[in-house]
Amino acid sequence: LRNLEPVVEAGVNQLPLSLPTADGSKPGTAATVRLLRLTQDEDILDWLRRANQSRGYDDRRVSLLKDQPTVRSALLPKPHGPKPMEVVGIPLGEPGQYVVEAESKLLGEHLLDPPAPMFVRTLALNTNLAVHFKKGDENSLVWVTALDTGKPVGQARVSLRTCDGKQVAFGTTGADGTLAIRRRLPAQPSGCKDFWSYFVSARTHIDGVEDIGFATLGDADVGTQ
């Protein structure tokens, strides 16, 4: 999911108006949203693999975030009152890859048998960096641009990894936003079949806050290619 603005849209089903809320706010939702921010390549890769390989990622009865120590939780608001469905924004915060999980007892009562709280999750990338990667037989090229202006981003720190997380190249973009890798890249591990072959991340600091973007090359293209 590509995000220029730090908000993810979420569809919210109407809940009974009489339902109390945990924080004493106006009734309207019993859904809890949990956010886990990822900034390290290894953590991002692990969650991308979970989603790609369905390692519990699609289990609607189990929370993957409840026991994570750095998770932020909040009640999902319903600002426009009674409606069959409503789209609301979920502020993410600082740049990074986010795991977003919503927990709803009402959805579970209607969609699960036997009824139980239902968990729905997605991945959201909050970034202003577009990362591009072109692989060649003898050399390769990475270039980074800003999503809001389209201009090249110089001094971005770039890391190139195979699907198993091994770093095979790194460097810093020049003033034109490019980083040339002037050698043949190593062969991919056998475990990369049916997965992406390369993961390319870029980082830079804007107003003292680190921004991170990434792209993948292969069958499971994600990030900002």
Z-matrix of the N, CA and C atoms (Angstrom, degrees):
N
C 1 1.463
C 2 1.515 1 108.19
N 3 1.311 2 117.18 1 122.84
C 4 1.456 3 121.93 2 -178.95
C 5 1.520 4 109.18 3 -94.49
N 6 1.325 5 116.08 4 129.34
C 7 1.462 6 120.69 5 -178.67
C 8 1.517 7 110.09 6 -129.47
N 9 1.331 8 117.42 7 121.73
C 10 1.450 9 121.60 8 170.01
C 11 1.514 10 109.41 9 -89.44
N 12 1.322 11 117.56 10 -43.52
C 13 1.456 12 121.96 11 176.15
C 14 1.525 13 108.94 12 -92.03
N 15 1.348 14 118.16 13 145.36
C 16 1.467 15 121.00 14 -175.88
C 17 1.524 16 112.92 15 -78.60
N 18 1.314 17 117.28 16 51.74
C 19 1.456 18 121.32 17 179.86
C 20 1.519 19 108.45 18 -140.07
N 21 1.296 20 116.44 19 136.24
C 22 1.449 21 122.13 20 173.56
C 23 1.519 22 107.89 21 -108.89
N 24 1.328 23 116.42 22 134.97
C 25 1.452 24 119.02 23 177.23
C 26 1.519 25 109.59 24 -83.79
N 27 1.318 26 114.84 25 141.71
C 28 1.459 27 119.83 26 -179.36
C 29 1.516 28 109.18 27 -135.17
N 30 1.322 29 116.32 28 134.37
C 31 1.459 30 120.36 29 174.90
C 32 1.514 31 109.02 30 -84.40
N 33 1.315 32 117.14 31 131.00
C 34 1.460 33 122.15 32 -175.34
C 35 1.519 34 108.63 33 -122.15
N 36 1.320 35 117.26 34 123.31
C 37 1.459 36 121.01 35 176.10
C 38 1.518 37 109.98 36 -78.80
N 39 1.329 38 116.29 37 146.59
C 40 1.455 39 121.75 38 179.95
C 41 1.525 40 110.87 39 -64.52
N 42 1.307 41 116.42 40 134.39
C 43 1.454 42 122.52 41 177.96
C 44 1.522 43 109.44 42 -115.32
N 45 1.344 44 119.06 43 160.24
C 46 1.463 45 121.42 44 -179.23
C 47 1.522 46 111.61 45 -57.00
N 48 1.339 47 116.42 46 135.56
C 49 1.455 48 120.75 47 -177.52
C 50 1.521 49 111.96 48 -67.33
N 51 1.315 50 117.14 49 -21.65
C 52 1.459 51 120.50 50 -177.85
C 53 1.528 52 112.45 51 -83.48
N 54 1.325 53 116.84 52 -5.15
C 55 1.454 54 120.14 53 -176.50
C 56 1.524 55 110.33 54 -69.42
N 57 1.332 56 119.31 55 123.93
C 58 1.467 57 120.54 56 -179.68
C 59 1.521 58 111.38 57 -73.06
N 60 1.322 59 116.12 58 155.55
C 61 1.457 60 121.00 59 177.31
C 62 1.515 61 109.64 60 -110.28
N 63 1.337 62 115.76 61 151.71
C 64 1.460 63 120.41 62 -173.44
C 65 1.521 64 112.63 63 -66.58
N 66 1.339 65 116.79 64 -29.92
C 67 1.463 66 118.38 65 -176.76
C 68 1.526 67 113.12 66 -99.56
N 69 1.329 68 116.48 67 8.72
C 70 1.457 69 119.91 68 177.64
C 71 1.511 70 114.51 69 79.58
N 72 1.331 71 118.60 70 7.60
C 73 1.459 72 121.21 71 178.86
C 74 1.525 73 110.02 72 -75.98
N 75 1.328 74 116.53 73 175.57
C 76 1.456 75 121.58 74 -177.68
C 77 1.524 76 110.33 75 -59.49
N 78 1.342 77 118.81 76 132.76
C 79 1.466 78 120.69 77 -178.52
C 80 1.523 79 111.02 78 -58.54
N 81 1.311 80 116.14 79 156.27
C 82 1.447 81 119.65 80 178.04
C 83 1.516 82 112.92 81 160.62
N 84 1.321 83 117.85 82 -22.31
C 85 1.454 84 119.36 83 179.09
C 86 1.520 85 110.42 84 -153.45
N 87 1.327 86 114.85 85 146.79
C 88 1.460 87 120.34 86 172.68
C 89 1.515 88 109.56 87 -117.76
N 90 1.321 89 117.10 88 12.21
C 91 1.462 90 121.09 89 -178.81
C 92 1.523 91 110.59 90 -83.49
N 93 1.317 92 115.78 91 133.98
C 94 1.452 93 122.48 92 176.03
C 95 1.518 94 109.11 93 -106.33
N 96 1.318 95 116.94 94 134.73
C 97 1.466 96 121.79 95 178.11
C 98 1.518 97 109.11 96 -110.46
N 99 1.324 98 116.60 97 133.48
C 100 1.457 99 122.39 98 177.03
C 101 1.522 100 109.01 99 -119.05
N 102 1.336 101 115.69 100 137.87
C 103 1.464 102 121.53 101 -178.25
C 104 1.525 103 109.86 102 -124.40
N 105 1.320 104 116.20 103 128.10
C 106 1.460 105 122.08 104 175.27
C 107 1.529 106 107.83 105 -119.04
N 108 1.333 107 117.22 106 117.86
C 109 1.462 108 122.27 107 -179.37
C 110 1.526 109 110.00 108 -91.66
N 111 1.329 110 115.82 109 130.01
C 112 1.457 111 122.46 110 179.20
C 113 1.523 112 109.24 111 -115.40
N 114 1.335 113 117.09 112 133.97
C 115 1.460 114 120.49 113 179.64
C 116 1.525 115 113.02 114 -128.42
N 117 1.319 116 117.53 115 -13.98
C 118 1.464 117 120.81 116 -179.19
C 119 1.535 118 109.95 117 -96.29
N 120 1.343 119 116.20 118 140.67
C 121 1.459 120 120.37 119 -178.40
C 122 1.524 121 111.85 120 -55.12
N 123 1.332 122 116.37 121 -43.08
C 124 1.463 123 119.29 122 -176.85
C 125 1.520 124 111.66 123 -61.93
N 126 1.335 125 117.97 124 -40.24
C 127 1.464 126 121.47 125 179.65
C 128 1.528 127 110.94 126 -69.16
N 129 1.328 128 116.24 127 -41.52
C 130 1.471 129 119.79 128 178.22
C 131 1.526 130 110.38 129 -61.97
N 132 1.329 131 116.46 130 -45.53
C 133 1.461 132 120.45 131 179.24
C 134 1.524 133 111.56 132 -60.46
N 135 1.319 134 116.99 133 -40.50
C 136 1.462 135 120.21 134 -179.34
C 137 1.526 136 111.07 135 -61.90
N 138 1.339 137 117.01 136 -43.69
C 139 1.458 138 119.24 137 -179.58
C 140 1.530 139 111.98 138 -72.44
N 141 1.325 140 117.65 139 -32.70
C 142 1.462 141 119.62 140 174.92
C 143 1.525 142 110.57 141 -64.50
N 144 1.324 143 116.21 142 -38.21
C 145 1.470 144 119.23 143 177.00
C 146 1.519 145 110.68 144 -66.18
N 147 1.322 146 116.65 145 -40.88
C 148 1.469 147 119.49 146 177.90
C 149 1.525 148 110.76 147 -56.42
N 150 1.334 149 115.63 148 -47.63
C 151 1.461 150 119.88 149 -178.41
C 152 1.515 151 111.05 150 -66.35
N 153 1.338 152 117.33 151 -39.51
C 154 1.455 153 121.62 152 -176.58
C 155 1.520 154 112.02 153 -72.84
N 156 1.312 155 116.70 154 -35.23
C 157 1.461 156 121.24 155 -175.29
C 158 1.525 157 113.10 156 -102.71
N 159 1.354 158 116.26 157 3.02
C 160 1.473 159 121.70 158 179.49
C 161 1.526 160 111.99 159 55.75
N 162 1.327 161 116.67 160 41.77
C 163 1.470 162 120.71 161 177.18
C 164 1.524 163 109.70 162 -77.40
N 165 1.346 164 115.98 163 71.36
C 166 1.448 165 121.11 164 -178.21
C 167 1.513 166 113.32 165 79.98
N 168 1.344 167 116.53 166 -4.59
C 169 1.463 168 120.27 167 -174.68
C 170 1.528 169 111.59 168 -64.58
N 171 1.332 170 116.91 169 -33.83
C 172 1.462 171 120.87 170 -176.59
C 173 1.524 172 113.11 171 -96.35
N 174 1.317 173 117.67 172 7.04
C 175 1.466 174 120.98 173 178.95
C 176 1.525 175 109.01 174 -74.78
N 177 1.335 176 117.05 175 112.64
C 178 1.460 177 122.06 176 -175.30
C 179 1.520 178 113.22 177 -81.46
N 180 1.324 179 117.81 178 -6.55
C 181 1.466 180 120.59 179 -177.90
C 182 1.527 181 113.38 180 -100.48
N 183 1.320 182 117.37 181 -6.69
C 184 1.456 183 121.12 182 -173.09
C 185 1.522 184 109.84 183 -124.24
N 186 1.337 185 116.51 184 134.70
C 187 1.454 186 121.19 185 173.53
C 188 1.526 187 109.24 186 -84.91
N 189 1.320 188 116.36 187 132.02
C 190 1.459 189 120.98 188 175.99
C 191 1.520 190 112.07 189 -93.76
N 192 1.340 191 116.68 190 -5.58
C 193 1.459 192 119.89 191 -173.89
C 194 1.526 193 114.61 192 -117.85
N 195 1.325 194 118.12 193 -14.28
C 196 1.467 195 120.65 194 -173.45
C 197 1.520 196 112.88 195 -53.79
N 198 1.316 197 117.58 196 -38.99
C 199 1.454 198 121.37 197 -173.64
C 200 1.534 199 112.83 198 -97.66
N 201 1.339 200 117.01 199 5.84
C 202 1.461 201 119.59 200 178.32
C 203 1.532 202 109.32 201 -78.13
N 204 1.334 203 118.45 202 127.86
C 205 1.477 204 120.49 203 -172.45
C 206 1.526 205 114.39 204 -68.57
N 207 1.321 206 119.32 205 -25.44
C 208 1.466 207 120.84 206 -174.74
C 209 1.525 208 112.96 207 -102.13
N 210 1.324 209 117.25 208 14.91
C 211 1.467 210 121.23 209 -177.99
C 212 1.526 211 110.74 210 -76.48
N 213 1.342 212 116.53 211 138.80
C 214 1.465 213 122.50 212 171.48
C 215 1.519 214 108.39 213 -99.94
N 216 1.339 215 117.39 214 137.32
C 217 1.460 216 122.51 215 -179.12
C 218 1.517 217 110.73 216 -123.20
N 219 1.326 218 115.98 217 147.26
C 220 1.462 219 121.20 218 177.25
C 221 1.517 220 108.64 219 -158.08
N 222 1.330 221 115.96 220 157.32
C 223 1.452 222 120.53 221 173.51
C 224 1.521 223 109.49 222 -77.65
N 225 1.315 224 116.59 223 139.01
C 226 1.457 225 121.29 224 178.17
C 227 1.523 226 108.75 225 -76.59
N 228 1.328 227 118.75 226 118.62
C 229 1.468 228 120.58 227 -176.45
C 230 1.522 229 112.50 228 -76.53
N 231 1.325 230 115.30 229 162.52
C 232 1.465 231 122.13 230 174.65
C 233 1.522 232 106.73 231 -136.81
N 234 1.336 233 117.47 232 77.34
C 235 1.462 234 120.94 233 -167.51
C 236 1.510 235 116.02 234 -71.30
N 237 1.325 236 119.17 235 -18.12
C 238 1.465 237 120.38 236 -173.80
C 239 1.526 238 113.88 237 -104.06
N 240 1.321 239 116.58 238 17.55
C 241 1.452 240 119.27 239 172.59
C 242 1.520 241 113.84 240 75.68
N 243 1.363 242 115.88 241 -161.01
C 244 1.463 243 120.43 242 -174.14
C 245 1.527 244 112.19 243 -65.95
N 246 1.328 245 115.73 244 120.21
C 247 1.459 246 122.75 245 174.72
C 248 1.524 247 107.46 246 -152.60
N 249 1.354 248 117.52 247 150.00
C 250 1.462 249 118.62 248 177.11
C 251 1.528 250 112.01 249 -59.95
N 252 1.341 251 115.96 250 -34.72
C 253 1.453 252 119.49 251 179.12
C 254 1.520 253 108.70 252 -153.33
N 255 1.325 254 116.01 253 150.32
C 256 1.453 255 120.69 254 -178.33
C 257 1.525 256 109.15 255 -146.81
N 258 1.331 257 116.73 256 143.61
C 259 1.456 258 121.97 257 176.78
C 260 1.526 259 108.11 258 -106.68
N 261 1.315 260 115.95 259 124.36
C 262 1.461 261 120.72 260 -178.65
C 263 1.526 262 108.89 261 -125.61
N 264 1.319 263 115.95 262 160.02
C 265 1.455 264 121.23 263 176.94
C 266 1.510 265 111.17 264 -94.62
N 267 1.318 266 116.38 265 142.04
C 268 1.458 267 121.97 266 175.96
C 269 1.527 268 107.47 267 -113.93
N 270 1.319 269 119.40 268 105.33
C 271 1.469 270 120.36 269 179.17
C 272 1.526 271 110.69 270 -62.43
N 273 1.317 272 116.85 271 129.19
C 274 1.458 273 120.47 272 -178.03
C 275 1.518 274 112.66 273 -90.04
N 276 1.325 275 117.22 274 -38.69
C 277 1.460 276 119.65 275 -177.58
C 278 1.509 277 111.09 276 106.33
N 279 1.321 278 117.25 277 -139.29
C 280 1.457 279 122.24 278 -175.95
C 281 1.524 280 111.14 279 -67.13
N 282 1.347 281 117.52 280 158.71
C 283 1.466 282 120.70 281 179.20
C 284 1.525 283 111.84 282 -57.48
N 285 1.312 284 115.53 283 150.67
C 286 1.457 285 120.95 284 178.20
C 287 1.515 286 110.55 285 153.70
N 288 1.317 287 115.44 286 174.10
C 289 1.463 288 121.86 287 172.20
C 290 1.525 289 107.38 288 -88.19
N 291 1.321 290 117.03 289 131.17
C 292 1.459 291 121.04 290 -177.51
C 293 1.530 292 110.92 291 -118.65
N 294 1.325 293 114.38 292 140.45
C 295 1.455 294 121.67 293 164.90
C 296 1.522 295 106.04 294 -97.76
N 297 1.337 296 117.08 295 121.16
C 298 1.464 297 122.69 296 -177.56
C 299 1.522 298 107.77 297 -113.77
N 300 1.327 299 116.11 298 122.23
C 301 1.463 300 121.00 299 -178.37
C 302 1.527 301 110.07 300 -128.41
N 303 1.316 302 116.08 301 130.87
C 304 1.460 303 121.93 302 176.79
C 305 1.523 304 109.74 303 -112.25
N 306 1.328 305 115.95 304 137.16
C 307 1.463 306 122.47 305 177.67
C 308 1.522 307 109.38 306 -116.28
N 309 1.333 308 116.61 307 126.56
C 310 1.458 309 120.91 308 -178.21
C 311 1.529 310 110.17 309 -136.60
N 312 1.329 311 115.34 310 120.72
C 313 1.468 312 119.66 311 175.22
C 314 1.522 313 111.13 312 -70.92
N 315 1.333 314 116.51 313 -37.12
C 316 1.457 315 120.13 314 -177.48
C 317 1.524 316 111.84 315 -65.41
N 318 1.334 317 117.23 316 -43.90
C 319 1.463 318 119.91 317 177.23
C 320 1.527 319 110.37 318 -59.97
N 321 1.341 320 115.91 319 -41.29
C 322 1.450 321 119.70 320 179.98
C 323 1.515 322 113.02 321 -64.55
N 324 1.327 323 116.20 322 -34.98
C 325 1.466 324 119.67 323 178.53
C 326 1.530 325 111.71 324 -64.87
N 327 1.330 326 116.71 325 -31.63
C 328 1.465 327 120.49 326 -176.86
C 329 1.526 328 113.98 327 -95.22
N 330 1.335 329 117.39 328 -24.66
C 331 1.461 330 119.31 329 -170.78
C 332 1.520 331 114.47 330 -115.43
N 333 1.333 332 118.32 331 -15.23
C 334 1.459 333 120.23 332 -178.48
C 335 1.521 334 110.87 333 -109.83
N 336 1.307 335 116.28 334 146.45
C 337 1.463 336 122.37 335 178.27
C 338 1.533 337 108.42 336 -134.61
N 339 1.348 338 117.25 337 112.84
C 340 1.469 339 127.80 338 -0.26
C 341 1.528 340 111.39 339 -72.57
N 342 1.344 341 116.47 340 159.56
C 343 1.472 342 119.99 341 -178.53
C 344 1.520 343 112.08 342 -59.90
N 345 1.332 344 115.12 343 141.39
C 346 1.465 345 122.53 344 178.87
C 347 1.519 346 107.18 345 -164.48
N 348 1.335 347 118.13 346 160.32
C 349 1.471 348 118.66 347 175.20
C 350 1.527 349 110.80 348 -54.63
N 351 1.327 350 116.26 349 137.49
C 352 1.464 351 121.75 350 -176.92
C 353 1.528 352 109.79 351 -107.31
N 354 1.314 353 115.62 352 136.76
C 355 1.468 354 121.76 353 -178.21
C 356 1.531 355 109.38 354 -116.30
N 357 1.326 356 115.50 355 128.87
C 358 1.458 357 122.20 356 178.14
C 359 1.524 358 107.66 357 -126.90
N 360 1.325 359 117.78 358 135.81
C 361 1.469 360 119.31 359 -175.06
C 362 1.523 361 111.30 360 -140.48
N 363 1.325 362 113.83 361 160.44
C 364 1.454 363 121.30 362 175.69
C 365 1.525 364 108.46 363 -151.54
N 366 1.321 365 116.26 364 169.29
C 367 1.455 366 122.68 365 174.99
C 368 1.524 367 109.01 366 -109.46
N 369 1.330 368 117.24 367 138.21
C 370 1.461 369 121.63 368 -178.65
C 371 1.521 370 109.55 369 -136.07
N 372 1.327 371 116.24 370 128.93
C 373 1.460 372 121.27 371 178.41
C 374 1.521 373 109.16 372 -102.57
N 375 1.331 374 116.47 373 115.80
C 376 1.459 375 122.82 374 177.73
C 377 1.527 376 107.63 375 -100.15
N 378 1.320 377 117.03 376 105.50
C 379 1.456 378 120.41 377 -174.96
C 380 1.514 379 110.75 378 -155.78
N 381 1.312 380 115.64 379 158.12
C 382 1.461 381 121.71 380 170.28
C 383 1.523 382 110.75 381 -113.77
N 384 1.337 383 116.22 382 16.01
C 385 1.456 384 121.46 383 -179.11
C 386 1.525 385 110.68 384 -110.34
N 387 1.321 386 116.63 385 128.52
C 388 1.457 387 121.96 386 171.17
C 389 1.519 388 107.73 387 -103.02
N 390 1.324 389 116.65 388 121.27
C 391 1.459 390 122.27 389 -177.33
C 392 1.526 391 108.96 390 -107.02
N 393 1.330 392 116.36 391 128.09
C 394 1.460 393 122.19 392 -177.24
C 395 1.528 394 108.64 393 -121.82
N 396 1.328 395 116.37 394 144.79
C 397 1.460 396 120.40 395 -176.49
C 398 1.522 397 109.77 396 -141.81
N 399 1.326 398 115.44 397 127.12
C 400 1.463 399 121.65 398 175.87
C 401 1.515 400 108.52 399 -122.74
N 402 1.348 401 116.39 400 117.15
C 403 1.457 402 121.12 401 -179.06
C 404 1.520 403 109.83 402 -95.97
N 405 1.333 404 115.24 403 132.88
C 406 1.451 405 121.02 404 174.52
C 407 1.510 406 110.99 405 -119.07
N 408 1.344 407 116.35 406 171.48
C 409 1.455 408 120.01 407 -179.40
C 410 1.525 409 111.67 408 -68.82
N 411 1.323 410 117.26 409 -39.71
C 412 1.458 411 121.25 410 -175.81
C 413 1.531 412 113.50 411 -108.35
N 414 1.321 413 117.62 412 -22.56
C 415 1.468 414 121.41 413 177.63
C 416 1.519 415 108.68 414 -154.67
N 417 1.318 416 116.67 415 165.97
C 418 1.465 417 122.18 416 -176.87
C 419 1.523 418 109.02 417 -138.98
N 420 1.327 419 115.50 418 166.28
C 421 1.459 420 120.40 419 -176.29
C 422 1.521 421 110.35 420 -138.22
N 423 1.328 422 115.69 421 133.92
C 424 1.460 423 123.11 422 171.74
C 425 1.518 424 107.17 423 -117.20
N 426 1.336 425 116.51 424 134.92
C 427 1.455 426 118.63 425 171.99
C 428 1.521 427 110.10 426 -137.71
N 429 1.335 428 114.61 427 147.07
C 430 1.459 429 121.41 428 -172.89
C 431 1.525 430 108.64 429 -124.75
N 432 1.330 431 116.14 430 131.34
C 433 1.461 432 121.78 431 177.17
C 434 1.518 433 109.93 432 -129.07
N 435 1.328 434 115.98 433 161.78
C 436 1.467 435 121.10 434 177.41
C 437 1.525 436 108.90 435 -87.62
N 438 1.319 437 116.62 436 133.74
C 439 1.462 438 120.71 437 -178.84
C 440 1.522 439 112.11 438 -66.68
N 441 1.322 440 118.11 439 -34.42
C 442 1.464 441 119.04 440 -174.79
C 443 1.523 442 112.79 441 -79.73
N 444 1.338 443 118.41 442 -25.81
C 445 1.466 444 120.37 443 -177.36
C 446 1.522 445 113.44 444 -118.81
N 447 1.337 446 117.63 445 -20.70
C 448 1.453 447 120.92 446 -175.24
C 449 1.515 448 113.83 447 78.34
N 450 1.325 449 117.63 448 2.08
C 451 1.457 450 121.15 449 -176.98
C 452 1.536 451 110.72 450 -82.95
N 453 1.344 452 116.26 451 153.10
C 454 1.475 453 119.56 452 178.40
C 455 1.520 454 111.79 453 -64.93
N 456 1.317 455 115.73 454 148.71
C 457 1.465 456 122.40 455 179.28
C 458 1.518 457 108.38 456 -111.19
N 459 1.321 458 116.43 457 108.41
C 460 1.451 459 121.40 458 177.46
C 461 1.518 460 111.73 459 -85.44
N 462 1.324 461 116.02 460 160.01
C 463 1.467 462 123.07 461 178.79
C 464 1.524 463 113.17 462 62.17
N 465 1.326 464 117.01 463 25.25
C 466 1.467 465 120.51 464 173.96
C 467 1.526 466 108.79 465 -83.88
N 468 1.311 467 116.80 466 133.78
C 469 1.463 468 122.18 467 -179.91
C 470 1.529 469 109.08 468 -85.35
N 471 1.319 470 115.65 469 121.80
C 472 1.464 471 122.28 470 -172.56
C 473 1.525 472 110.12 471 -112.48
N 474 1.335 473 115.42 472 138.62
C 475 1.461 474 121.47 473 174.27
C 476 1.523 475 108.69 474 -131.65
N 477 1.339 476 115.82 475 131.76
C 478 1.465 477 121.91 476 178.65
C 479 1.515 478 108.58 477 -114.24
N 480 1.335 479 116.31 478 125.93
C 481 1.460 480 121.59 479 -176.81
C 482 1.528 481 110.76 480 -129.75
N 483 1.321 482 115.64 481 151.37
C 484 1.450 483 120.85 482 169.89
C 485 1.529 484 108.38 483 -79.19
N 486 1.318 485 116.45 484 172.54
C 487 1.468 486 119.21 485 -172.66
C 488 1.517 487 112.78 486 -64.45
N 489 1.340 488 117.89 487 -19.38
C 490 1.468 489 120.30 488 178.94
C 491 1.526 490 112.23 489 -86.76
N 492 1.353 491 116.75 490 4.15
C 493 1.453 492 120.72 491 176.32
C 494 1.520 493 114.85 492 93.16
N 495 1.335 494 118.88 493 -3.20
C 496 1.460 495 121.50 494 -178.94
C 497 1.531 496 110.01 495 -73.87
N 498 1.328 497 116.00 496 127.42
C 499 1.466 498 120.39 497 178.67
C 500 1.529 499 109.47 498 -78.27
N 501 1.339 500 116.05 499 125.30
C 502 1.460 501 120.81 500 -177.21
C 503 1.528 502 112.22 501 -115.45
N 504 1.327 503 117.77 502 -9.70
C 505 1.462 504 121.29 503 175.94
C 506 1.522 505 108.43 504 -163.04
N 507 1.331 506 115.78 505 152.71
C 508 1.452 507 120.03 506 176.17
C 509 1.526 508 107.99 507 -157.89
N 510 1.331 509 115.46 508 165.18
C 511 1.453 510 119.67 509 179.31
C 512 1.517 511 110.47 510 168.11
N 513 1.323 512 116.31 511 -169.51
C 514 1.462 513 123.29 512 -177.73
C 515 1.522 514 109.44 513 -127.43
N 516 1.325 515 116.24 514 136.63
C 517 1.462 516 119.29 515 -179.43
C 518 1.526 517 110.67 516 -70.54
N 519 1.343 518 114.83 517 150.46
C 520 1.453 519 120.15 518 175.72
C 521 1.519 520 110.87 519 -83.02
N 522 1.313 521 115.81 520 -171.99
C 523 1.462 522 120.73 521 -178.85
C 524 1.526 523 112.37 522 -61.67
N 525 1.339 524 116.45 523 -25.66
C 526 1.470 525 120.41 524 178.84
C 527 1.523 526 112.51 525 -86.62
N 528 1.339 527 116.99 526 5.63
C 529 1.459 528 121.32 527 177.32
C 530 1.510 529 114.96 528 80.27
N 531 1.340 530 118.96 529 7.99
C 532 1.457 531 121.14 530 -175.80
C 533 1.518 532 112.37 531 -108.34
N 534 1.325 533 114.45 532 153.51
C 535 1.459 534 122.68 533 170.78
C 536 1.519 535 107.09 534 -134.35
N 537 1.327 536 117.23 535 116.27
C 538 1.459 537 122.53 536 178.82
C 539 1.521 538 109.82 537 -91.48
N 540 1.327 539 116.40 538 131.32
C 541 1.460 540 122.54 539 175.56
C 542 1.522 541 106.31 540 -106.35
N 543 1.313 542 116.67 541 100.62
C 544 1.456 543 121.59 542 -168.53
C 545 1.530 544 111.28 543 -94.55
N 546 1.303 545 115.63 544 57.12
C 547 1.461 546 121.54 545 175.14
C 548 1.523 547 108.57 546 -164.11
N 549 1.290 548 115.70 547 164.28
C 550 1.461 549 121.30 548 178.01
C 551 1.529 550 109.54 549 -73.57
N 552 1.305 551 116.55 550 134.56
C 553 1.462 552 119.88 551 178.37
C 554 1.523 553 110.21 552 -78.34
N 555 1.331 554 118.16 553 149.34
C 556 1.468 555 120.67 554 -179.09
C 557 1.520 556 111.51 555 -67.11
N 558 1.327 557 114.84 556 159.04
C 559 1.463 558 120.25 557 179.03
C 560 1.519 559 110.12 558 -65.30
N 561 1.314 560 115.05 559 151.44
C 562 1.453 561 120.43 560 -179.28
C 563 1.525 562 111.53 561 -76.41
N 564 1.346 563 117.36 562 146.49
C 565 1.468 564 119.76 563 173.02
C 566 1.526 565 110.57 564 -62.19
N 567 1.318 566 116.62 565 152.87
C 568 1.464 567 120.38 566 -178.29
C 569 1.525 568 111.88 567 -62.73
N 570 1.326 569 117.35 568 -26.38
C 571 1.469 570 120.33 569 -178.79
C 572 1.505 571 114.41 570 -72.13
N 573 1.338 572 118.96 571 -3.63
C 574 1.463 573 121.77 572 -178.66
C 575 1.520 574 112.64 573 -82.17
N 576 1.323 575 118.22 574 -4.93
C 577 1.456 576 120.56 575 179.21
C 578 1.528 577 110.09 576 -60.17
N 579 1.331 578 116.51 577 136.79
C 580 1.468 579 123.66 578 -178.10
C 581 1.527 580 112.19 579 64.16
N 582 1.313 581 116.68 580 20.95
C 583 1.453 582 122.32 581 177.73
C 584 1.521 583 105.63 582 -137.35
N 585 1.346 584 119.39 583 177.66
C 586 1.459 585 117.90 584 177.28
C 587 1.520 586 109.70 585 -74.84
N 588 1.330 587 115.64 586 158.17
C 589 1.450 588 119.60 587 -178.26
C 590 1.527 589 112.65 588 -94.50
N 591 1.342 590 117.47 589 -35.10
C 592 1.459 591 120.18 590 -179.77
C 593 1.527 592 110.51 591 -135.12
N 594 1.328 593 114.37 592 145.91
C 595 1.457 594 122.86 593 176.28
C 596 1.523 595 106.85 594 -122.31
N 597 1.338 596 117.20 595 121.55
C 598 1.460 597 122.41 596 -177.04
C 599 1.521 598 108.62 597 -119.67
N 600 1.330 599 117.20 598 121.75
C 601 1.460 600 121.09 599 178.47
C 602 1.516 601 109.83 600 -115.82
N 603 1.334 602 115.54 601 153.40
C 604 1.464 603 121.65 602 176.40
C 605 1.514 604 108.34 603 -137.66
N 606 1.325 605 115.82 604 141.93
C 607 1.457 606 121.79 605 -178.68
C 608 1.523 607 110.14 606 -133.95
N 609 1.321 608 115.03 607 143.94
C 610 1.451 609 120.76 608 173.27
C 611 1.513 610 108.74 609 -154.23
N 612 1.319 611 117.69 610 158.36
C 613 1.462 612 121.74 611 178.63
C 614 1.525 613 109.78 612 -101.28
N 615 1.322 614 115.79 613 129.78
C 616 1.464 615 122.42 614 176.65
C 617 1.523 616 107.37 615 -124.96
N 618 1.332 617 115.90 616 117.29
C 619 1.467 618 121.48 617 -178.78
C 620 1.529 619 111.29 618 54.34
N 621 1.323 620 116.19 619 38.36
C 622 1.452 621 120.86 620 175.97
C 623 1.513 622 115.02 621 82.61
N 624 1.326 623 118.17 622 0.49
C 625 1.468 624 121.92 623 -179.68
C 626 1.528 625 108.69 624 -113.79
N 627 1.333 626 116.80 625 131.45
C 628 1.457 627 120.35 626 179.91
C 629 1.519 628 111.07 627 -76.31
N 630 1.333 629 115.56 628 128.29
C 631 1.463 630 121.73 629 174.42
C 632 1.517 631 107.09 630 -105.92
N 633 1.324 632 116.48 631 142.62
C 634 1.457 633 121.64 632 179.08
C 635 1.520 634 109.17 633 -133.27
N 636 1.323 635 115.65 634 134.21
C 637 1.457 636 121.90 635 172.13
C 638 1.510 637 108.35 636 -130.39
N 639 1.322 638 116.99 637 162.37
C 640 1.460 639 118.94 638 178.26
C 641 1.520 640 110.10 639 -153.77
N 642 1.316 641 114.68 640 163.74
C 643 1.456 642 122.31 641 175.56
C 644 1.514 643 108.04 642 -142.67
N 645 1.320 644 116.63 643 159.61
C 646 1.457 645 121.14 644 175.38
C 647 1.519 646 108.97 645 -127.75
N 648 1.310 647 115.49 646 155.99
C 649 1.465 648 122.06 647 175.42
C 650 1.508 649 107.62 648 -123.93
N 651 1.328 650 116.64 649 124.50
C 652 1.453 651 120.13 650 -179.86
C 653 1.510 652 110.67 651 147.84
N 654 1.348 653 115.87 652 -158.60
C 655 1.465 654 121.08 653 -176.08
C 656 1.515 655 112.46 654 -75.41
N 657 1.337 656 117.96 655 -24.78
C 658 1.473 657 121.24 656 -175.71
C 659 1.515 658 109.15 657 -112.53
N 660 1.334 659 117.72 658 65.68
C 661 1.456 660 121.18 659 -176.76
C 662 1.518 661 111.40 660 -67.39
N 663 1.324 662 117.03 661 122.79
C 664 1.455 663 122.88 662 177.69
C 665 1.520 664 108.58 663 -139.22
N 666 1.315 665 116.64 664 174.81
C 667 1.452 666 120.56 665 -178.66
C 668 1.506 667 110.56 666 83.38
N 669 1.324 668 117.46 667 -152.78
C 670 1.456 669 121.74 668 179.21
C 671 1.512 670 108.09 669 -112.37
N 672 1.365 671 116.81 670 95.69
C 673 1.466 672 120.85 671 -174.94
C 674 1.522 673 109.54 672 -79.04
